[in-house]
Amino acid sequence: MGSTNYTDDNIKTLEWNEHIRKRAGMYIGRLGNGDNPGDGIYVLLKEIIDNSVDEFTMGFGKLIKVSIDNLNVSVRDYGRGIPLDSVVKVTSQLNTGGKFDDVAFKKSVGLNGVGTKAVNALSSSFYIASFRDGESSWAKYSKGILLDRGKEETSEKDGTYVLFTPDAEMFGDFSFNNDYVITLVKNYSYLKKGLTLDFNGEEFRSENGLLDMVSENMSEPSLYPLIHLEGDDIEIVMTHGNSYGENISSFVNGQNTRDGGTHLSAFREAVAKTLKDFYKKNYSPEDIRQGIVGAISIQIQEPNFEGQTKTKLGSTYMYRKDGNDGPTIRSFVNDFISKNLDNYLRIHTDIVPLIEDKIKASKAEREEISGIQKKTRERNRKSNIYNEKLRDCRYHYNDKLPESKRDIAEKTSIFITEGNSASGTITKVRNAGTQAVFSLRGKPINCYKESHKKVAENVELNLLVSALGVEDELDDLRYNNIIVATDADDDGMHIRMLVLTFFMKYYPDLIRRGHVHILQTPLFRVRNKKEIRYCYSPVEKEKAIAELKKDLQITRFKGLGEISPDEFVDFIGDGMRLDSVKLSDEESISEILEFYMGDNTMDRQNFIREHLRSEEELEDVNI
């Protein structure tokens, strides 16, 4: 092998802010422009609010004011304030902060001394002021670089004020979606009873905690009144509805762990075991949890989250004391639910038959559908149709992956497309190691209008379920990203809606967990002799025309099969554009499906008229 020039000159030492900016994903998960609630600008806001909420948790400050004016964000709390001589240290020195001290912060969210520093480094302007006992200490930064600092007398009440503007160099043409911010603020109010949060002049406060959250977000009538159980460091709410799947929110120390973790797993296990023991019947956990709606919130010391964005709890124990482990989260949640849920059912005997009727109905339907799907799969195997539909990725052929390569599972994707032409193009240029392709034949059935039995008998959808690996359990999902890739025409949009209808009705948790996406492919190619631009909208096309100016050739792509493999490789590589399909807890699946896939009502006709694009907007006269 040839040698490479690897010398001392190759060794680099980055400043703290340079490292955060260069490896932003390590600190905030993703960048994004604000279109997705998981985008980095909301993580920055949350990091600052977390600090204020932690003050309230420790008994200081009952009001937090949050303001977003255009791109400028401010957060003011009335807690203890940062010790005045430490304002610069806690905002610009990694691994420096008050939360390493269990006395000052017992059950906080942020423990690594990183959050505020990440906000500082990723903001074009960052200002922080601490108010304590009539004095103020402040510092002003840009991209983590200290510009000015000072200390002075003040008449402000004790607390902390932060004003920042996310850096457009990092986040591009970003904007805040106030609906996402309101959801974030509401969750804090539900989880911290007695705390008032003011967002742009509107106050949010909850008197009943999680009970308020679940009841206000219920998108369908519950089969029985919500069960609300509270204990030291734990609170749960649960009921059942008639939708498919499970809709359970989870929180740790006020942090919304949207990807679950050990506490959510314990909740699901404990509810199933408790109800099975209560009825003294060997009901399947999936039948017990089918249609369950609820939430769990726990408070623990020194939580271990998977990733800086804190969306999944990895902790095993509730706390450590004197070097010894406390109870496991699993045993703590199991003990609480088994005792308190059992007691609740013995007192509220009127709901006991309602829950069991739901379990029995889920069991009967599952057994019927499972039998139908099994027969359909056997028929498919005999006809060898399965291999014709799925072009799997190599990752799934390797059962003995070394530990260091198992994280590649997070990168696996399956493209769901229609027709041999489109699937053939994607198959030729995909990363065969991690990207699979599933080819539909024609339009799937409208699952909203058909019975579950008819859907289970459908060859196309049955094969899709088998390819995804979710016949029995969603946790067996074989691909992290399910990507719907259809043509940008009427038929393509209709196929997209039919596929999404299937997921939304029968596998809504795949959407809630962020697995389902739509592939964006360019509508236009604009080129001259020197440059090629791919445009994803008429606006991008007009901009390209204005900038490239002369000797233009403009192509309108009507189908994925029209795009050559050499071009298509760029659209499913590192720069792949995906629109995540979103489904919030409060959205009614039945109402959404009825509106889009039900009878052609006047409301839908008016919606189409308002959002219809003209042919002149979409077509190009020079094709």
Secondary structure as a PSIPRED ss2 file (coil, helix, strand):
# PSIPRED VFORMAT (PSIPRED V4.0)

   1 M C   1.000  0.000  0.000
   2 G C   1.000  0.000  0.000
   3 S C   1.000  0.000  0.000
   4 T C   1.000  0.000  0.000
   5 N C   1.000  0.000  0.000
   6 Y C   1.000  0.000  0.000
   7 T C   1.000  0.000  0.000
   8 D H   0.000  1.000  0.000
   9 D H   0.000  1.000  0.000
  10 N H   0.000  1.000  0.000
  11 I C   1.000  0.000  0.000
  12 K C   1.000  0.000  0.000
  13 T C   1.000  0.000  0.000
  14 L C   1.000  0.000  0.000
  15 E C   1.000  0.000  0.000
  16 W H   0.000  1.000  0.000
  17 N H   0.000  1.000  0.000
  18 E H   0.000  1.000  0.000
  19 H H   0.000  1.000  0.000
  20 I H   0.000  1.000  0.000
  21 R H   0.000  1.000  0.000
  22 K H   0.000  1.000  0.000
  23 R C   1.000  0.000  0.000
  24 A H   0.000  1.000  0.000
  25 G H   0.000  1.000  0.000
  26 M H   0.000  1.000  0.000
  27 Y H   0.000  1.000  0.000
  28 I H   0.000  1.000  0.000
  29 G C   1.000  0.000  0.000
  30 R C   1.000  0.000  0.000
  31 L C   1.000  0.000  0.000
  32 G C   1.000  0.000  0.000
  33 N C   1.000  0.000  0.000
  34 G C   1.000  0.000  0.000
  35 D C   1.000  0.000  0.000
  36 N C   1.000  0.000  0.000
  37 P C   1.000  0.000  0.000
  38 G C   1.000  0.000  0.000
  39 D C   1.000  0.000  0.000
  40 G H   0.000  1.000  0.000
  41 I H   0.000  1.000  0.000
  42 Y H   0.000  1.000  0.000
  43 V H   0.000  1.000  0.000
  44 L H   0.000  1.000  0.000
  45 L H   0.000  1.000  0.000
  46 K H   0.000  1.000  0.000
  47 E H   0.000  1.000  0.000
  48 I H   0.000  1.000  0.000
  49 I H   0.000  1.000  0.000
  50 D H   0.000  1.000  0.000
  51 N H   0.000  1.000  0.000
  52 S H   0.000  1.000  0.000
  53 V H   0.000  1.000  0.000
  54 D H   0.000  1.000  0.000
  55 E H   0.000  1.000  0.000
  56 F H   0.000  1.000  0.000
  57 T H   0.000  1.000  0.000
  58 M C   1.000  0.000  0.000
  59 G C   1.000  0.000  0.000
  60 F C   1.000  0.000  0.000
  61 G C   1.000  0.000  0.000
  62 K C   1.000  0.000  0.000
  63 L E   0.000  0.000  1.000
  64 I E   0.000  0.000  1.000
  65 K E   0.000  0.000  1.000
  66 V E   0.000  0.000  1.000
  67 S E   0.000  0.000  1.000
  68 I E   0.000  0.000  1.000
  69 D E   0.000  0.000  1.000
  70 N C   1.000  0.000  0.000
  71 L C   1.000  0.000  0.000
  72 N E   0.000  0.000  1.000
  73 V E   0.000  0.000  1.000
  74 S E   0.000  0.000  1.000
  75 V E   0.000  0.000  1.000
  76 R E   0.000  0.000  1.000
  77 D E   0.000  0.000  1.000
  78 Y C   1.000  0.000  0.000
  79 G C   1.000  0.000  0.000
  80 R C   1.000  0.000  0.000
  81 G C   1.000  0.000  0.000
  82 I C   1.000  0.000  0.000
  83 P C   1.000  0.000  0.000
  84 L H   0.000  1.000  0.000
  85 D H   0.000  1.000  0.000
  86 S H   0.000  1.000  0.000
  87 V H   0.000  1.000  0.000
  88 V H   0.000  1.000  0.000
  89 K H   0.000  1.000  0.000
  90 V H   0.000  1.000  0.000
  91 T H   0.000  1.000  0.000
  92 S H   0.000  1.000  0.000
  93 Q C   1.000  0.000  0.000
  94 L C   1.000  0.000  0.000
  95 N C   1.000  0.000  0.000
  96 T C   1.000  0.000  0.000
  97 G C   1.000  0.000  0.000
  98 G H   0.000  1.000  0.000
  99 K H   0.000  1.000  0.000
 100 F H   0.000  1.000  0.000
 101 D C   1.000  0.000  0.000
 102 D C   1.000  0.000  0.000
 103 V C   1.000  0.000  0.000
 104 A C   1.000  0.000  0.000
 105 F C   1.000  0.000  0.000
 106 K C   1.000  0.000  0.000
 107 K C   1.000  0.000  0.000
 108 S C   1.000  0.000  0.000
 109 V C   1.000  0.000  0.000
 110 G C   1.000  0.000  0.000
 111 L C   1.000  0.000  0.000
 112 N C   1.000  0.000  0.000
 113 G C   1.000  0.000  0.000
 114 V C   1.000  0.000  0.000
 115 G H   0.000  1.000  0.000
 116 T H   0.000  1.000  0.000
 117 K H   0.000  1.000  0.000
 118 A H   0.000  1.000  0.000
 119 V H   0.000  1.000  0.000
 120 N H   0.000  1.000  0.000
 121 A H   0.000  1.000  0.000
 122 L C   1.000  0.000  0.000
 123 S E   0.000  0.000  1.000
 124 S E   0.000  0.000  1.000
 125 S E   0.000  0.000  1.000
 126 F E   0.000  0.000  1.000
 127 Y E   0.000  0.000  1.000
 128 I E   0.000  0.000  1.000
 129 A E   0.000  0.000  1.000
 130 S E   0.000  0.000  1.000
 131 F E   0.000  0.000  1.000
 132 R E   0.000  0.000  1.000
 133 D C   1.000  0.000  0.000
 134 G C   1.000  0.000  0.000
 135 E E   0.000  0.000  1.000
 136 S E   0.000  0.000  1.000
 137 S E   0.000  0.000  1.000
 138 W E   0.000  0.000  1.000
 139 A E   0.000  0.000  1.000
 140 K E   0.000  0.000  1.000
 141 Y E   0.000  0.000  1.000
 142 S E   0.000  0.000  1.000
 143 K C   1.000  0.000  0.000
 144 G C   1.000  0.000  0.000
 145 I E   0.000  0.000  1.000
 146 L E   0.000  0.000  1.000
 147 L E   0.000  0.000  1.000
 148 D E   0.000  0.000  1.000
 149 R E   0.000  0.000  1.000
 150 G E   0.000  0.000  1.000
 151 K E   0.000  0.000  1.000
 152 E E   0.000  0.000  1.000
 153 E E   0.000  0.000  1.000
 154 T C   1.000  0.000  0.000
 155 S C   1.000  0.000  0.000
 156 E C   1.000  0.000  0.000
 157 K C   1.000  0.000  0.000
 158 D C   1.000  0.000  0.000
 159 G E   0.000  0.000  1.000
 160 T E   0.000  0.000  1.000
 161 Y E   0.000  0.000  1.000
 162 V E   0.000  0.000  1.000
 163 L E   0.000  0.000  1.000
 164 F E   0.000  0.000  1.000
 165 T E   0.000  0.000  1.000
 166 P E   0.000  0.000  1.000
 167 D C   1.000  0.000  0.000
 168 A H   0.000  1.000  0.000
 169 E H   0.000  1.000  0.000
 170 M H   0.000  1.000  0.000
 171 F H   0.000  1.000  0.000
 172 G C   1.000  0.000  0.000
 173 D C   1.000  0.000  0.000
 174 F C   1.000  0.000  0.000
 175 S C   1.000  0.000  0.000
 176 F C   1.000  0.000  0.000
 177 N C   1.000  0.000  0.000
 178 N H   0.000  1.000  0.000
 179 D H   0.000  1.000  0.000
 180 Y H   0.000  1.000  0.000
 181 V H   0.000  1.000  0.000
 182 I H   0.000  1.000  0.000
 183 T H   0.000  1.000  0.000
 184 L H   0.000  1.000  0.000
 185 V H   0.000  1.000  0.000
 186 K H   0.000  1.000  0.000
 187 N H   0.000  1.000  0.000
 188 Y H   0.000  1.000  0.000
 189 S H   0.000  1.000  0.000
 190 Y H   0.000  1.000  0.000
 191 L H   0.000  1.000  0.000
 192 K C   1.000  0.000  0.000
 193 K C   1.000  0.000  0.000
 194 G C   1.000  0.000  0.000
 195 L C   1.000  0.000  0.000
 196 T E   0.000  0.000  1.000
 197 L E   0.000  0.000  1.000
 198 D E   0.000  0.000  1.000
 199 F E   0.000  0.000  1.000
 200 N C   1.000  0.000  0.000
 201 G C   1.000  0.000  0.000
 202 E E   0.000  0.000  1.000
 203 E E   0.000  0.000  1.000
 204 F E   0.000  0.000  1.000
 205 R C   1.000  0.000  0.000
 206 S C   1.000  0.000  0.000
 207 E C   1.000  0.000  0.000
 208 N C   1.000  0.000  0.000
 209 G C   1.000  0.000  0.000
 210 L H   0.000  1.000  0.000
 211 L H   0.000  1.000  0.000
 212 D H   0.000  1.000  0.000
 213 M H   0.000  1.000  0.000
 214 V H   0.000  1.000  0.000
 215 S H   0.000  1.000  0.000
 216 E H   0.000  1.000  0.000
 217 N H   0.000  1.000  0.000
 218 M C   1.000  0.000  0.000
 219 S C   1.000  0.000  0.000
 220 E C   1.000  0.000  0.000
 221 P C   1.000  0.000  0.000
 222 S C   1.000  0.000  0.000
 223 L C   1.000  0.000  0.000
 224 Y C   1.000  0.000  0.000
 225 P C   1.000  0.000  0.000
 226 L C   1.000  0.000  0.000
 227 I E   0.000  0.000  1.000
 228 H E   0.000  0.000  1.000
 229 L E   0.000  0.000  1.000
 230 E E   0.000  0.000  1.000
 231 G E   0.000  0.000  1.000
 232 D C   1.000  0.000  0.000
 233 D C   1.000  0.000  0.000
 234 I E   0.000  0.000  1.000
 235 E E   0.000  0.000  1.000
 236 I E   0.000  0.000  1.000
 237 V E   0.000  0.000  1.000
 238 M E   0.000  0.000  1.000
 239 T E   0.000  0.000  1.000
 240 H E   0.000  0.000  1.000
 241 G C   1.000  0.000  0.000
 242 N C   1.000  0.000  0.000
 243 S C   1.000  0.000  0.000
 244 Y C   1.000  0.000  0.000
 245 G C   1.000  0.000  0.000
 246 E C   1.000  0.000  0.000
 247 N E   0.000  0.000  1.000
 248 I E   0.000  0.000  1.000
 249 S E   0.000  0.000  1.000
 250 S E   0.000  0.000  1.000
 251 F E   0.000  0.000  1.000
 252 V E   0.000  0.000  1.000
 253 N C   1.000  0.000  0.000
 254 G C   1.000  0.000  0.000
 255 Q E   0.000  0.000  1.000
 256 N E   0.000  0.000  1.000
 257 T C   1.000  0.000  0.000
 258 R C   1.000  0.000  0.000
 259 D C   1.000  0.000  0.000
 260 G C   1.000  0.000  0.000
 261 G E   0.000  0.000  1.000
 262 T H   0.000  1.000  0.000
 263 H H   0.000  1.000  0.000
 264 L H   0.000  1.000  0.000
 265 S H   0.000  1.000  0.000
 266 A H   0.000  1.000  0.000
 267 F H   0.000  1.000  0.000
 268 R H   0.000  1.000  0.000
 269 E H   0.000  1.000  0.000
 270 A H   0.000  1.000  0.000
 271 V H   0.000  1.000  0.000
 272 A H   0.000  1.000  0.000
 273 K H   0.000  1.000  0.000
 274 T H   0.000  1.000  0.000
 275 L H   0.000  1.000  0.000
 276 K H   0.000  1.000  0.000
 277 D H   0.000  1.000  0.000
 278 F H   0.000  1.000  0.000
 279 Y H   0.000  1.000  0.000
 280 K C   1.000  0.000  0.000
 281 K C   1.000  0.000  0.000
 282 N C   1.000  0.000  0.000
 283 Y C   1.000  0.000  0.000
 284 S C   1.000  0.000  0.000
 285 P H   0.000  1.000  0.000
 286 E H   0.000  1.000  0.000
 287 D H   0.000  1.000  0.000
 288 I H   0.000  1.000  0.000
 289 R H   0.000  1.000  0.000
 290 Q C   1.000  0.000  0.000
 291 G C   1.000  0.000  0.000
 292 I E   0.000  0.000  1.000
 293 V E   0.000  0.000  1.000
 294 G E   0.000  0.000  1.000
 295 A E   0.000  0.000  1.000
 296 I E   0.000  0.000  1.000
 297 S E   0.000  0.000  1.000
 298 I E   0.000  0.000  1.000
 299 Q C   1.000  0.000  0.000
 300 I C   1.000  0.000  0.000
 301 Q C   1.000  0.000  0.000
 302 E C   1.000  0.000  0.000
 303 P C   1.000  0.000  0.000
 304 N C   1.000  0.000  0.000
 305 F E   0.000  0.000  1.000
 306 E C   1.000  0.000  0.000
 307 G C   1.000  0.000  0.000
 308 Q C   1.000  0.000  0.000
 309 T C   1.000  0.000  0.000
 310 K C   1.000  0.000  0.000
 311 T C   1.000  0.000  0.000
 312 K C   1.000  0.000  0.000
 313 L E   0.000  0.000  1.000
 314 G C   1.000  0.000  0.000
 315 S C   1.000  0.000  0.000
 316 T C   1.000  0.000  0.000
 317 Y E   0.000  0.000  1.000
 318 M C   1.000  0.000  0.000
 319 Y C   1.000  0.000  0.000
 320 R E   0.000  0.000  1.000
 321 K E   0.000  0.000  1.000
 322 D C   1.000  0.000  0.000
 323 G C   1.000  0.000  0.000
 324 N E   0.000  0.000  1.000
 325 D E   0.000  0.000  1.000
 326 G C   1.000  0.000  0.000
 327 P C   1.000  0.000  0.000
 328 T E   0.000  0.000  1.000
 329 I H   0.000  1.000  0.000
 330 R H   0.000  1.000  0.000
 331 S H   0.000  1.000  0.000
 332 F H   0.000  1.000  0.000
 333 V H   0.000  1.000  0.000
 334 N H   0.000  1.000  0.000
 335 D H   0.000  1.000  0.000
 336 F H   0.000  1.000  0.000
 337 I H   0.000  1.000  0.000
 338 S H   0.000  1.000  0.000
 339 K H   0.000  1.000  0.000
 340 N H   0.000  1.000  0.000
 341 L H   0.000  1.000  0.000
 342 D H   0.000  1.000  0.000
 343 N H   0.000  1.000  0.000
 344 Y H   0.000  1.000  0.000
 345 L H   0.000  1.000  0.000
 346 R H   0.000  1.000  0.000
 347 I H   0.000  1.000  0.000
 348 H C   1.000  0.000  0.000
 349 T H   0.000  1.000  0.000
 350 D H   0.000  1.000  0.000
 351 I H   0.000  1.000  0.000
 352 V H   0.000  1.000  0.000
 353 P H   0.000  1.000  0.000
 354 L H   0.000  1.000  0.000
 355 I H   0.000  1.000  0.000
 356 E H   0.000  1.000  0.000
 357 D H   0.000  1.000  0.000
 358 K H   0.000  1.000  0.000
 359 I H   0.000  1.000  0.000
 360 K H   0.000  1.000  0.000
 361 A H   0.000  1.000  0.000
 362 S H   0.000  1.000  0.000
 363 K H   0.000  1.000  0.000
 364 A H   0.000  1.000  0.000
 365 E H   0.000  1.000  0.000
 366 R H   0.000  1.000  0.000
 367 E H   0.000  1.000  0.000
 368 E H   0.000  1.000  0.000
 369 I H   0.000  1.000  0.000
 370 S H   0.000  1.000  0.000
 371 G H   0.000  1.000  0.000
 372 I H   0.000  1.000  0.000
 373 Q H   0.000  1.000  0.000
 374 K H   0.000  1.000  0.000
 375 K H   0.000  1.000  0.000
 376 T H   0.000  1.000  0.000
 377 R H   0.000  1.000  0.000
 378 E H   0.000  1.000  0.000
 379 R H   0.000  1.000  0.000
 380 N H   0.000  1.000  0.000
 381 R H   0.000  1.000  0.000
 382 K H   0.000  1.000  0.000
 383 S H   0.000  1.000  0.000
 384 N C   1.000  0.000  0.000
 385 I H   0.000  1.000  0.000
 386 Y H   0.000  1.000  0.000
 387 N H   0.000  1.000  0.000
 388 E H   0.000  1.000  0.000
 389 K H   0.000  1.000  0.000
 390 L E   0.000  0.000  1.000
 391 R E   0.000  0.000  1.000
 392 D C   1.000  0.000  0.000
 393 C C   1.000  0.000  0.000
 394 R H   0.000  1.000  0.000
 395 Y H   0.000  1.000  0.000
 396 H H   0.000  1.000  0.000
 397 Y H   0.000  1.000  0.000
 398 N C   1.000  0.000  0.000
 399 D C   1.000  0.000  0.000
 400 K C   1.000  0.000  0.000
 401 L C   1.000  0.000  0.000
 402 P C   1.000  0.000  0.000
 403 E H   0.000  1.000  0.000
 404 S H   0.000  1.000  0.000
 405 K H   0.000  1.000  0.000
 406 R H   0.000  1.000  0.000
 407 D H   0.000  1.000  0.000
 408 I H   0.000  1.000  0.000
 409 A H   0.000  1.000  0.000
 410 E H   0.000  1.000  0.000
 411 K H   0.000  1.000  0.000
 412 T C   1.000  0.000  0.000
 413 S E   0.000  0.000  1.000
 414 I E   0.000  0.000  1.000
 415 F E   0.000  0.000  1.000
 416 I E   0.000  0.000  1.000
 417 T E   0.000  0.000  1.000
 418 E E   0.000  0.000  1.000
 419 G C   1.000  0.000  0.000
 420 N H   0.000  1.000  0.000
 421 S H   0.000  1.000  0.000
 422 A H   0.000  1.000  0.000
 423 S H   0.000  1.000  0.000
 424 G H   0.000  1.000  0.000
 425 T H   0.000  1.000  0.000
 426 I H   0.000  1.000  0.000
 427 T H   0.000  1.000  0.000
 428 K H   0.000  1.000  0.000
 429 V H   0.000  1.000  0.000
 430 R C   1.000  0.000  0.000
 431 N C   1.000  0.000  0.000
 432 A C   1.000  0.000  0.000
 433 G C   1.000  0.000  0.000
 434 T C   1.000  0.000  0.000
 435 Q E   0.000  0.000  1.000
 436 A E   0.000  0.000  1.000
 437 V E   0.000  0.000  1.000
 438 F E   0.000  0.000  1.000
 439 S E   0.000  0.000  1.000
 440 L E   0.000  0.000  1.000
 441 R C   1.000  0.000  0.000
 442 G C   1.000  0.000  0.000
 443 K C   1.000  0.000  0.000
 444 P C   1.000  0.000  0.000
 445 I C   1.000  0.000  0.000
 446 N C   1.000  0.000  0.000
 447 C C   1.000  0.000  0.000
 448 Y C   1.000  0.000  0.000
 449 K C   1.000  0.000  0.000
 450 E C   1.000  0.000  0.000
 451 S C   1.000  0.000  0.000
 452 H H   0.000  1.000  0.000
 453 K H   0.000  1.000  0.000
 454 K H   0.000  1.000  0.000
 455 V H   0.000  1.000  0.000
 456 A H   0.000  1.000  0.000
 457 E H   0.000  1.000  0.000
 458 N C   1.000  0.000  0.000
 459 V H   0.000  1.000  0.000
 460 E H   0.000  1.000  0.000
 461 L H   0.000  1.000  0.000
 462 N H   0.000  1.000  0.000
 463 L H   0.000  1.000  0.000
 464 L H   0.000  1.000  0.000
 465 V H   0.000  1.000  0.000
 466 S H   0.000  1.000  0.000
 467 A H   0.000  1.000  0.000
 468 L H   0.000  1.000  0.000
 469 G C   1.000  0.000  0.000
 470 V C   1.000  0.000  0.000
 471 E C   1.000  0.000  0.000
 472 D C   1.000  0.000  0.000
 473 E C   1.000  0.000  0.000
 474 L H   0.000  1.000  0.000
 475 D H   0.000  1.000  0.000
 476 D H   0.000  1.000  0.000
 477 L C   1.000  0.000  0.000
 478 R C   1.000  0.000  0.000
 479 Y C   1.000  0.000  0.000
 480 N C   1.000  0.000  0.000
 481 N E   0.000  0.000  1.000
 482 I E   0.000  0.000  1.000
 483 I E   0.000  0.000  1.000
 484 V E   0.000  0.000  1.000
 485 A E   0.000  0.000  1.000
 486 T C   1.000  0.000  0.000
 487 D C   1.000  0.000  0.000
 488 A C   1.000  0.000  0.000
 489 D C   1.000  0.000  0.000
 490 D H   0.000  1.000  0.000
 491 D H   0.000  1.000  0.000
 492 G H   0.000  1.000  0.000
 493 M H   0.000  1.000  0.000
 494 H H   0.000  1.000  0.000
 495 I H   0.000  1.000  0.000
 496 R H   0.000  1.000  0.000
 497 M H   0.000  1.000  0.000
 498 L H   0.000  1.000  0.000
 499 V H   0.000  1.000  0.000
 500 L H   0.000  1.000  0.000
 501 T H   0.000  1.000  0.000
 502 F H   0.000  1.000  0.000
 503 F H   0.000  1.000  0.000
 504 M H   0.000  1.000  0.000
 505 K H   0.000  1.000  0.000
 506 Y H   0.000  1.000  0.000
 507 Y C   1.000  0.000  0.000
 508 P H   0.000  1.000  0.000
 509 D H   0.000  1.000  0.000
 510 L H   0.000  1.000  0.000
 511 I H   0.000  1.000  0.000
 512 R H   0.000  1.000  0.000
 513 R C   1.000  0.000  0.000
 514 G C   1.000  0.000  0.000
 515 H C   1.000  0.000  0.000
 516 V E   0.000  0.000  1.000
 517 H E   0.000  0.000  1.000
 518 I E   0.000  0.000  1.000
 519 L E   0.000  0.000  1.000
 520 Q C   1.000  0.000  0.000
 521 T C   1.000  0.000  0.000
 522 P C   1.000  0.000  0.000
 523 L C   1.000  0.000  0.000
 524 F E   0.000  0.000  1.000
 525 R E   0.000  0.000  1.000
 526 V E   0.000  0.000  1.000
 527 R E   0.000  0.000  1.000
 528 N C   1.000  0.000  0.000
 529 K C   1.000  0.000  0.000
 530 K C   1.000  0.000  0.000
 531 E C   1.000  0.000  0.000
 532 I E   0.000  0.000  1.000
 533 R E   0.000  0.000  1.000
 534 Y E   0.000  0.000  1.000
 535 C E   0.000  0.000  1.000
 536 Y C   1.000  0.000  0.000
 537 S C   1.000  0.000  0.000
 538 P H   0.000  1.000  0.000
 539 V H   0.000  1.000  0.000
 540 E H   0.000  1.000  0.000
 541 K H   0.000  1.000  0.000
 542 E H   0.000  1.000  0.000
 543 K H   0.000  1.000  0.000
 544 A H   0.000  1.000  0.000
 545 I H   0.000  1.000  0.000
 546 A H   0.000  1.000  0.000
 547 E H   0.000  1.000  0.000
 548 L H   0.000  1.000  0.000
 549 K C   1.000  0.000  0.000
 550 K C   1.000  0.000  0.000
 551 D C   1.000  0.000  0.000
 552 L C   1.000  0.000  0.000
 553 Q E   0.000  0.000  1.000
 554 I E   0.000  0.000  1.000
 555 T E   0.000  0.000  1.000
 556 R E   0.000  0.000  1.000
 557 F C   1.000  0.000  0.000
 558 K C   1.000  0.000  0.000
 559 G C   1.000  0.000  0.000
 560 L H   0.000  1.000  0.000
 561 G H   0.000  1.000  0.000
 562 E H   0.000  1.000  0.000
 563 I C   1.000  0.000  0.000
 564 S C   1.000  0.000  0.000
 565 P H   0.000  1.000  0.000
 566 D H   0.000  1.000  0.000
 567 E H   0.000  1.000  0.000
 568 F H   0.000  1.000  0.000
 569 V H   0.000  1.000  0.000
 570 D H   0.000  1.000  0.000
 571 F H   0.000  1.000  0.000
 572 I C   1.000  0.000  0.000
 573 G C   1.000  0.000  0.000
 574 D C   1.000  0.000  0.000
 575 G C   1.000  0.000  0.000
 576 M C   1.000  0.000  0.000
 577 R C   1.000  0.000  0.000
 578 L E   0.000  0.000  1.000
 579 D E   0.000  0.000  1.000
 580 S E   0.000  0.000  1.000
 581 V C   1.000  0.000  0.000
 582 K C   1.000  0.000  0.000
 583 L C   1.000  0.000  0.000
 584 S C   1.000  0.000  0.000
 585 D C   1.000  0.000  0.000
 586 E C   1.000  0.000  0.000
 587 E C   1.000  0.000  0.000
 588 S C   1.000  0.000  0.000
 589 I H   0.000  1.000  0.000
 590 S H   0.000  1.000  0.000
 591 E H   0.000  1.000  0.000
 592 I H   0.000  1.000  0.000
 593 L H   0.000  1.000  0.000
 594 E H   0.000  1.000  0.000
 595 F H   0.000  1.000  0.000
 596 Y H   0.000  1.000  0.000
 597 M H   0.000  1.000  0.000
 598 G C   1.000  0.000  0.000
 599 D C   1.000  0.000  0.000
 600 N C   1.000  0.000  0.000
 601 T C   1.000  0.000  0.000
 602 M H   0.000  1.000  0.000
 603 D H   0.000  1.000  0.000
 604 R H   0.000  1.000  0.000
 605 Q H   0.000  1.000  0.000
 606 N H   0.000  1.000  0.000
 607 F H   0.000  1.000  0.000
 608 I H   0.000  1.000  0.000
 609 R H   0.000  1.000  0.000
 610 E H   0.000  1.000  0.000
 611 H H   0.000  1.000  0.000
 612 L C   1.000  0.000  0.000
 613 R C   1.000  0.000  0.000
 614 S C   1.000  0.000  0.000
 615 E H   0.000  1.000  0.000
 616 E H   0.000  1.000  0.000
 617 E H   0.000  1.000  0.000
 618 L H   0.000  1.000  0.000
 619 E C   1.000  0.000  0.000
 620 D C   1.000  0.000  0.000
 621 V C   1.000  0.000  0.000
 622 N C   1.000  0.000  0.000
 623 I C   1.000  0.000  0.000
